[in-house]
């Protein structure tokens, strides 16, 4: 019997951004065919992701074959916080290939083109939600441990103050932005949202799950003390993003508003996505019986790519200097080179600060790219990375590495998972 001949994949004719309406329509169709719930995806793209102030046709990279878009990667810019430093980053999603063109290399071509585009335009980081089997090959690795807290409505009521929710309006943005900025100022990985991002969130973003039905949390005198987004089924108080002022009164008022919303939805339980060290999270741990869940991403989930390692580390120099000062350690001055598969930099650490620049020779700290994303964000501890295959941290450099790369609670708020 003659062996069945495999169909040869048409060559990639073009890798580029969206060039015209035909490209745009075919991007939507490719996603429509790639994902379950296609009607939802079609509306999600047309009404939200492909319009508004953060949309740029060049940010959606397409692979064209047979005269049509067969695969696409949609991106949007964010400035990601690392303490006193903000870093230009891209959030990716969706990434999809038309079902008739799968497993022929088109998605890989579009992903590689997206990486080139970010490198050429100065984006130092990129993050997405995905599966390790596909995204590891492009340099995306776990970097945060998302989680949530669930508690009983009636138990929360005992610790609450009167509070209510009202629809967020554009005129609320100045106070909402201040609350967000103060709550996230030191948060690793939270986005530093400018006017464009907030205009997108309060506009097209409300028509997608990313910033669904934003509400302002107000106290009994009508003063804003936070905000949240809420969706879900009729009998679920499913909060997507919540940010509250850091004082106890605001936390109690937020609980009061949440209790009222849960009662309105006839839900006995309230679930909130919160970083472990967030002010509201700390208040809940101290005053309310609650169930906490966190999940790691060893097989996928939230993943981060370091696009330009040397440029990123040099950009983070003020953060490293701040950490060195705050440590108040009697460490002697030291210099070393930090290497990984995607580059190397030199560190000069003195009693007064840190300088990052060209490699300085030995000694050398080696961190495989597999662990680099999590090390930079605080998701992985230096002492846990050091024993891994390909890693090498000289014993005498361990104290300074733990100062420069401490563990922490990185967090990305839902509205920035474009």
C-alpha positions, 0 to 999 in steps of 0.5 A: 500500500502506498504511504500516505503523503503528508500535506506540505504546509504553504510558506509564510508569505508575510509576518507583520502587524495588521495592515488593513481591514481584511487582516483585521477581519481574518484575525478575528476569524482565526481566533473564532476558529481557534477557541471554544466559545467562538461567539464570545471571542468574536465580540471580545476582539471586536468590541474590546481588544481591537479598539480603544486608546491602547490598541495599535495594529502593529501590536497584533502580529500576523502570519499570512499564508494562502493569501490570508491570516492563519495565525495571530498574536495580539499584544498591548503595552504596559509599564510594569512596576519593580519598586521605584522602577517601571519597565516597558512590557507587553501583555499577550493574548489571545494567541491562536491559529486557524483550525485548518492551519494548525501544527504547521509552524505558523503560530511559532512564526507569529510568536517569533515575530512578536519577540523580534518586534518587542526587541526592536521597539524596546520592550524588556518583558512580556507576560501571558497566560498559557501552557508550558508545552508551547510557551517554554520554547519561546522563553516564557516561564512561571513568575507569580503564584496567583491566588484568592481568598474565600470567606463567609458573608455573615462572618465578614459582616461582623467586621464591616462598616456601612459601605456600598457600591456604585457604578464607576464613572469617568469623573471618578478616574482621578481618585480611583487612579490615586487609590490604585497608585498608592496601593501598588507603588511598591508591588512587583509586577503591578502595572503603572497605569497611565491615562491611556490604560485607564481610558481603555479600562473604563471604555472598551475594557468594561465590555470584556472579562478584564474590567467587567462592571467596575464599581466604586466602593464608597462609605456612608458619607459617599467618600470613595475608599476603593473600587472593584470589578464584578461579574459571574453567575447571578448567585456568585459574588465573583470579584475580578479586581479589587483595590482598597485604600490601605487604612483599616476603615477602608477595609471595613467599608469594603467588607460592608459593600461586599456583604451587601453585593453578596446578599443582593446576589443571594450568595453566602460566600465572597471570593477575592483575588488578592496578593498575600500582603495587600492591605485588605488581605492582611485585614481579612487574615487578622479578622475574618475566618477565610480559606486561602488558595494559591496555585503554582504554574509548573505546567503553565498558567501565568508566564513571563519572558525576559526579552532583553536581559542586559537592558532589563538588569541595567534598568533595574539598577535603582531597585537593586541600589534601594535594596542594598541600602535598606538591607543595612548589611555589613557586606564587603564590596564585591563585583561579579558577573551574572550569566544566563542563556540570553545575556550577561551583566556585571554587578558592582556592589558597594556599601553605598549602592549597586552599579550594573553594566558590562560583565566584570569577569569572575566570579560568575553567577549562573541562572538558567533562563528557566528560573530567571523570570521567577527570580527577578519577580521574587517568585523563586528564592535564590537558595531554591534556584541555586541547586537546580541543573545549570545554576551556580551561585558561589557560597560567598555571593549567596548573601548579596544575591539574597539582598538583590533578589529577595522573595516577595509577592508579585501580582498582576491585576486582572485588568492588565491581562490584555 
